[in-house]
Amino acid sequence: MNVLVIGATGRTGRHVVRLALNEGHHVTVFVRSPEKLYRPQTGVKIVRGDALDATAIQNLIYHNSYDSLVLVVGADSLKCSTVRGDITKNVVKSLEQKNASTRIWVVSSAGTNESINQLGFFSKTFVNTILKGQILDHKNQENIVRESSLPFTIVRPVGLRDTPPDSAEKYMILENGRVATTSISRVNVADFIIKNLDNPAYLQKAVTLCAVSDKD
């Protein structure tokens, strides 16, 4: 498959790129700073640009064809930001004009929209206070995708943590129900996306990801 990754220099995006390559996909990354990519990146087509630039996104999508687009972007702080929603708006608008069959994968966050009900008391409190600004941006991002004509899957991980690239952990995929744990590795988030790129089971759905409890 031809896969476009926006946010490839981030800690989760790097795993998405690596696992996509391992599975034999053709990967394009759209990044502001190519030097931040992990090396070597054999097989990756690198396009320099800013996803907040609507014209740059439009030109990228107009001149290329992608089967899947993985959007894993974020802000640099916990303060209120519109960066996720702004980038998502640019991407969705361009895809709808050029290729409405491209499946978009959006990495959001547990606690966004109805998934707040999947969290425990302390996690809800954390989301509604410390992460309030980020969650508001994620809500806008999700709503833009849901209201579009595109095939989509929204991925809502709980607290993200870094683990070695080759680490293998069990994780849960929830459409409903309480999360078992409050964390998941970034590798597992990428693993879920790449393993399901062409899986229709999660089309037009939002799923929450969490690690399996040690008690299970």
Salt bridges, closest charged atoms under 4 A:
GLU114 OE2 - ARG146 NH2 3.34
GLU114 OE2 - ARG156 NH1 2.90
ASP137 OD2 - ARG84 NH1 3.28
GLU142 OE1 - ARG156 NH2 2.70
ASP162 OD2 - ARG11 NH1 2.86
ASP162 OD1 - ARG186 NE 3.02
GLU169 OE1 - ARG161 NH2 3.15
GLU175 OE2 - LYS205 NZ 3.45
ASP191 OD2 - LYS195 NZ 3.40
